[in-house]
Amino acid sequence: MLNKNIPLLAYTSIPDPKVIQNFRNLSFLVLDWNLHNLPIIPPALIDENIQFIEEINSLCFIPIFIFTNEDPHDIELTLAAKGLFDANKSNNIFVKSKSEIKSGTILFSTIAKWVKKVPSIYVMKRWEYNTHKATSKLFHDLNGISSNWVSILMNTYYDDVGAENAEIGNLLFNNLLSTCAPLILDKSIVHKTKNTISKTDLRKLLEREKYIKDDYLLPYPVLGDIYKEGKNYYFNFRPDCDLVRNINPELYLVKGKVLKESELKKKNSRYKFFKGAFLEPIDSSVVPFIDDGKIIVFEFKKLRCVFWQDIKDKRIGRLLPPYSIRLKSRLMTYLQRQALPSIPERALKD
């Protein structure tokens, strides 16, 4: 691959797990299913291949190309049994017979054709390039100001419970968000496949832009956390600066419930969906598609205070900005509203 200006790292056997941990920045992986060229592959070696693929998938999202003298379909079935391959969906694993790959040119054309069929791989690589470039520039700039910039900034933050670490992270993420070049994508690749998706999967995609499940969150509370007790949902609107200064802070919660779609269609419903947005009364706010696609309405008249230790096991996720900021802003507007008299209906109706 040197004539393609691609650095090549080759192994004659599956690397040690400690070595695999350094494979995070690979562009793609080519795996010979029968590395030892045995007449019959023993189950132990198949298990070794499976474990290797699982470890790679846990580290990074890259295309994995498996080339084999065996029947590719049999390998796909083996991978499918382990949850690594789905013939009906887009996969990051590609299985090809060695007899079809006779030269490096064919290898690269095969890889290129497959990558173009999987826009996720293409977008990820473009995004990685932009973020790596912005990250390098950011750290060069900070180090140019002072090699001890981390300690200096940490000493300027409040003496909060672990807040100095969070603030350093916020500094880096906010700078990257502002300086990272926007993605410029080739529409011929992104729109290569038909844009068909089920309602359920569409909601899952929309959920990812506004909501993170608790599995990905660190064990401390922040503004935007969502809790669930029985059928009731709760949104924490207390600021982070209040929460990090106490090991067991008191949370300010506003109560929510599931809004059924049938209610949106009722003639006199308080909630309506119009031109891509929910029309809400002043005393509530609608958050669509969280907790597996549910529509939740938070009612501002229903507030409670709970200590973190008493409810932390009920946290199910976190509403992200700007959605969390919007919900809090609407709540604050409601709490600070002016007391105005209602308008008689006969003043507007004949």
C-alpha positions as CSV (number, residue, x, y, z in Angstrom):
1,M,0.0,0.0,0.0
2,L,3.0,2.2,0.0
3,N,2.4,3.4,-3.6
4,K,-0.9,4.7,-2.4
5,N,0.8,6.7,0.4
6,I,-1.0,4.7,3.0
7,P,1.1,3.5,6.0
8,L,0.7,-0.2,6.5
9,L,0.8,-2.1,9.8
10,A,0.9,-5.9,9.2
11,Y,0.6,-8.8,11.7
12,T,0.9,-12.5,11.0
13,S,-1.3,-13.3,14.0
14,I,-4.0,-11.6,16.1
15,P,-2.2,-8.9,18.2
16,D,-2.2,-9.0,22.0
17,P,-5.1,-7.0,23.6
18,K,-2.7,-4.5,25.0
19,V,-1.5,-3.8,21.5
20,I,-5.1,-3.6,20.1
21,Q,-5.8,-0.7,22.5
22,N,-3.5,1.4,20.3
23,F,-5.6,0.8,17.2
24,R,-8.0,3.6,17.9
25,N,-6.9,5.8,14.9
26,L,-6.9,3.1,12.2
27,S,-8.6,4.1,8.9
28,F,-9.6,0.6,8.1
29,L,-8.7,-3.0,8.9
30,V,-8.1,-6.0,6.6
31,L,-8.4,-9.4,8.2
32,D,-7.5,-12.7,6.7
33,W,-10.1,-15.1,8.2
34,N,-7.6,-17.9,8.1
35,L,-4.3,-16.2,9.1
36,H,-2.5,-19.5,9.7
37,N,-3.6,-20.9,6.3
38,L,-4.9,-24.2,7.9
39,P,-6.9,-26.7,5.9
40,I,-9.8,-26.4,8.4
41,I,-10.2,-23.5,10.8
42,P,-10.6,-24.8,14.3
43,P,-13.4,-23.2,16.4
44,A,-10.8,-21.7,18.7
45,L,-9.4,-19.6,15.9
46,I,-12.8,-18.5,14.8
47,D,-13.5,-17.4,18.3
48,E,-10.2,-15.5,18.3
49,N,-11.3,-13.7,15.1
50,I,-14.7,-12.8,16.6
51,Q,-13.1,-11.5,19.8
52,F,-10.7,-9.4,17.8
53,I,-13.5,-7.8,15.8
54,E,-15.5,-7.1,19.0
55,E,-12.5,-5.4,20.5
56,I,-11.9,-3.3,17.4
57,N,-15.6,-2.3,17.4
58,S,-15.4,-1.3,21.0
59,L,-12.5,1.0,20.3
60,C,-13.5,2.7,17.1
61,F,-15.9,2.8,14.1
62,I,-14.0,1.7,11.1
63,P,-14.6,-0.5,8.0
64,I,-13.4,-4.1,8.6
65,F,-12.7,-6.0,5.5
66,I,-12.6,-9.8,5.8
67,F,-11.0,-11.8,3.0
68,T,-11.2,-15.5,2.9
69,N,-10.9,-18.8,1.0
70,E,-14.0,-20.0,2.7
71,D,-17.6,-19.3,1.7
72,P,-18.2,-15.6,2.6
73,H,-21.9,-16.4,3.4
74,D,-20.9,-18.8,6.1
75,I,-18.7,-16.2,7.7
76,E,-21.5,-13.7,7.6
77,L,-23.8,-16.2,9.3
78,T,-21.1,-16.7,12.0
79,L,-20.8,-12.9,12.5
80,A,-24.6,-12.5,12.6
81,A,-24.9,-15.1,15.3
82,K,-22.6,-12.8,17.4
83,G,-24.6,-9.7,16.6
84,L,-21.8,-8.3,14.4
85,F,-23.5,-8.5,11.0
86,D,-27.0,-7.9,9.7
87,A,-27.6,-8.7,6.0
88,N,-30.7,-6.3,6.0
89,K,-28.8,-3.3,7.3
90,S,-25.7,-1.3,6.7
91,N,-22.6,-2.9,8.4
92,N,-19.1,-1.9,9.0
93,I,-17.9,-5.4,8.1
94,F,-17.4,-6.5,4.5
95,V,-16.7,-10.2,3.6
96,K,-15.1,-11.0,0.3
97,S,-13.6,-14.1,-1.3
98,K,-9.8,-14.0,-1.9
99,S,-10.4,-15.3,-5.4
100,E,-12.1,-12.0,-6.3
101,I,-9.2,-9.9,-5.2
102,K,-6.3,-10.5,-7.6
103,S,-4.4,-7.2,-7.2
104,G,-4.0,-4.2,-5.0
105,T,-5.9,-2.1,-7.5
106,I,-8.9,-4.4,-7.3
107,L,-8.6,-4.4,-3.5
108,F,-8.7,-0.6,-3.3
109,S,-11.6,-0.3,-5.8
110,T,-13.6,-2.8,-3.8
111,I,-12.9,-0.9,-0.6
112,A,-13.8,2.4,-2.3
113,K,-17.1,1.1,-3.7
114,W,-18.1,-0.3,-0.4
115,V,-17.2,2.8,1.6
116,K,-19.3,4.9,-0.8
117,K,-22.3,2.7,0.0
118,V,-21.9,3.4,3.8
119,P,-22.1,7.2,4.3
120,S,-21.5,6.9,8.0
121,I,-17.9,5.8,7.3
122,Y,-17.4,8.7,4.9
123,V,-18.9,11.3,7.2
124,M,-16.9,10.0,10.2
125,K,-13.6,10.4,8.3
126,R,-14.4,13.9,7.1
127,W,-15.4,14.8,10.7
128,E,-12.3,13.2,12.2
129,Y,-10.1,15.2,9.8
130,N,-11.7,18.5,10.8
131,T,-11.7,17.9,14.5
132,H,-8.1,16.6,14.5
133,K,-7.0,19.7,12.7
134,A,-8.8,22.0,15.0
135,T,-7.6,20.1,18.1
136,S,-4.0,20.3,17.0
137,K,-4.2,24.0,16.4
138,L,-6.0,24.6,19.8
139,F,-3.3,22.8,21.8
140,H,-0.5,24.5,19.8
141,D,-2.1,27.9,20.7
142,L,-2.6,27.1,24.4
143,N,0.9,25.7,24.8
144,G,2.3,28.7,23.0
145,I,0.7,30.9,25.7
146,S,2.0,28.8,28.6
147,S,3.1,25.1,28.8
148,N,1.4,25.1,32.2
149,W,-1.9,26.5,31.0
150,V,-3.9,23.6,32.5
151,S,-2.7,24.3,36.1
152,I,-3.1,28.0,35.6
153,L,-6.8,27.8,34.5
154,M,-7.6,25.2,37.1
155,N,-6.5,27.5,39.8
156,T,-8.8,30.3,38.5
157,Y,-11.9,28.2,38.9
158,Y,-14.0,27.9,42.0
159,D,-13.0,25.3,44.6
160,D,-15.9,23.1,43.6
161,V,-16.3,19.4,43.8
162,G,-14.4,18.3,40.7
163,A,-15.5,21.4,38.8
164,E,-12.0,22.3,37.7
165,N,-11.9,19.1,35.6
166,A,-15.3,19.9,34.1
167,E,-14.3,23.5,33.3
168,I,-11.2,22.4,31.5
169,G,-13.3,20.0,29.4
170,N,-15.8,22.8,28.7
171,L,-13.0,25.1,27.6
172,L,-11.7,22.6,25.1
173,F,-15.1,21.6,23.7
174,N,-16.4,25.2,23.4
175,N,-13.2,26.1,21.5
176,L,-13.5,23.2,19.2
177,L,-17.1,23.9,18.6
178,S,-16.2,27.5,17.6
179,T,-13.1,26.8,15.5
180,C,-13.8,23.4,13.9
181,A,-14.4,23.8,10.2
182,P,-18.0,22.9,9.1
183,L,-18.4,19.6,7.3
184,I,-18.5,19.9,3.6
185,L,-19.9,16.6,2.3
186,D,-20.2,15.2,-1.1
187,K,-23.9,14.8,-1.7
188,S,-23.4,12.1,-4.3
189,I,-22.0,9.9,-1.5
190,V,-24.3,11.0,1.3
191,H,-27.4,10.5,-0.8
192,K,-26.2,7.4,-2.6
193,T,-28.7,5.2,-1.0
194,K,-32.5,5.7,-0.9
195,N,-33.7,7.9,1.9
196,T,-36.1,5.4,3.4
197,I,-36.5,4.9,7.1
198,S,-39.2,3.7,9.4
199,K,-41.0,6.0,11.8
200,T,-39.5,4.2,14.8
201,D,-35.9,4.6,13.4
202,L,-36.5,8.2,12.4
203,R,-37.5,9.0,16.0
204,K,-34.3,7.2,17.3
205,L,-32.2,9.5,15.0
206,L,-34.0,12.6,16.1
207,E,-33.6,11.5,19.8
208,R,-29.8,11.4,19.4
209,E,-29.7,15.1,18.6
210,K,-31.3,16.2,21.8
211,Y,-31.0,13.4,24.4
212,I,-28.3,11.1,25.8
213,K,-29.2,7.9,27.7
214,D,-27.9,7.5,31.3
215,D,-25.5,4.7,30.2
216,Y,-23.2,7.4,28.7
217,L,-23.3,9.8,31.6
218,L,-20.9,10.4,34.5
219,P,-22.3,9.8,38.1
220,Y,-23.0,13.3,39.1
221,P,-26.0,15.6,38.3
222,V,-26.2,18.6,35.9
223,L,-28.8,20.8,34.4
224,G,-30.9,18.9,31.9
225,D,-30.9,15.5,33.6
226,I,-34.1,13.5,33.2
227,Y,-35.4,11.2,35.9
228,K,-38.3,8.8,35.8
229,E,-40.4,7.5,38.7
230,G,-43.3,5.2,37.6
231,K,-45.0,7.0,34.7
232,N,-43.7,10.4,35.7
233,Y,-40.7,12.2,34.3
234,Y,-38.7,15.0,36.0
235,F,-36.4,17.6,34.4
236,N,-33.6,19.1,36.6
237,F,-33.4,22.9,36.0
238,R,-31.0,23.8,38.8
239,P,-27.7,25.3,37.4
240,D,-24.5,23.3,37.4
241,C,-22.6,25.8,39.5
242,D,-25.0,25.0,42.4
243,L,-24.7,21.3,41.9
244,V,-21.0,20.8,41.8
245,R,-20.4,22.5,45.1
246,N,-22.1,19.8,47.1
247,I,-21.6,16.1,47.3
248,N,-25.4,15.6,47.7
249,P,-27.0,18.7,46.1
250,E,-30.7,19.4,46.1
251,L,-32.2,19.2,42.6
252,Y,-35.0,21.5,41.3
253,L,-37.3,19.3,39.3
254,V,-40.3,20.0,37.0
255,K,-42.7,17.1,36.4
256,G,-43.6,15.7,33.0
257,K,-45.8,13.0,31.5
258,V,-46.1,11.2,28.1
259,L,-48.2,13.2,25.6
260,K,-50.1,10.7,23.4
261,E,-50.2,11.4,19.7
262,S,-54.0,10.9,19.7
263,E,-54.3,14.0,22.0
264,L,-52.7,16.2,19.4
265,K,-55.5,15.3,17.0
266,K,-58.3,16.3,19.4
267,K,-60.2,19.5,18.4
268,N,-59.7,21.3,21.7
269,S,-56.4,19.9,22.6
270,R,-54.0,22.2,24.5
271,Y,-51.1,21.0,22.3
272,K,-50.9,21.0,18.5
273,F,-48.2,20.2,16.0
274,F,-48.0,22.8,13.2
275,K,-45.4,23.3,10.5
276,G,-42.6,21.3,12.2
277,A,-43.2,22.6,15.7
278,F,-45.3,22.0,18.8
279,L,-47.7,24.8,19.8
280,E,-47.6,25.0,23.6
281,P,-49.5,26.9,26.3
282,I,-47.4,29.2,28.5
283,D,-47.5,26.8,31.5
284,S,-45.8,23.8,29.8
285,S,-43.2,22.7,27.3
286,V,-43.2,19.7,24.9
287,V,-40.0,17.7,24.4
288,P,-40.4,15.2,21.5
289,F,-38.7,11.9,21.0
290,I,-36.8,11.0,24.2
291,D,-36.8,7.8,26.2
292,D,-37.2,5.6,23.1
293,G,-39.2,8.0,21.0
294,K,-41.8,9.3,23.5
295,I,-43.2,12.8,23.5
296,I,-43.0,14.3,27.0
297,V,-44.8,17.4,28.2
298,F,-43.4,19.1,31.2
299,E,-46.0,21.1,33.3
300,F,-44.5,24.1,35.1
301,K,-47.1,24.1,37.9
302,K,-45.7,20.8,39.2
303,L,-42.3,21.4,40.9
304,R,-40.4,19.5,43.6
305,C,-37.1,19.5,45.3
306,V,-35.2,16.2,45.8
307,F,-31.7,15.4,47.0
308,W,-29.4,13.7,44.4
309,Q,-28.7,10.7,46.6
310,D,-32.5,10.0,46.8
311,I,-33.1,10.0,43.1
312,K,-29.8,9.3,41.3
313,D,-30.9,5.7,40.6
314,K,-33.9,7.0,38.7
315,R,-31.9,9.1,36.2
316,I,-32.6,7.8,32.6
317,G,-30.8,10.4,30.5
318,R,-30.0,14.0,29.8
319,L,-31.7,16.6,27.6
320,L,-29.0,18.5,25.7
321,P,-28.6,22.2,24.7
322,P,-30.3,24.0,23.1
323,Y,-33.3,22.0,24.1
324,S,-32.6,21.9,27.8
325,I,-31.9,25.7,27.7
326,R,-35.2,26.3,25.9
327,L,-37.2,24.2,28.4
328,K,-35.6,26.1,31.3
329,S,-36.1,29.5,29.7
330,R,-39.8,28.8,29.2
331,L,-40.1,27.7,32.8
332,M,-38.4,30.9,34.0
333,T,-40.6,33.0,31.8
334,Y,-43.7,31.3,33.3
335,L,-42.5,31.8,36.9
336,Q,-41.8,35.5,36.2
337,R,-44.9,36.2,34.2
338,Q,-47.0,39.3,34.7
339,A,-50.5,38.8,36.1
340,L,-52.8,39.9,33.3
341,P,-56.5,39.6,33.2
342,S,-58.0,37.2,30.7
343,I,-59.6,38.4,27.5
344,P,-63.4,37.6,27.3
345,E,-64.1,35.3,24.4
346,R,-67.0,37.5,23.2
347,A,-64.5,40.2,22.5
348,L,-63.2,38.1,19.6
349,K,-66.1,35.9,18.6
350,D,-69.3,37.0,16.9
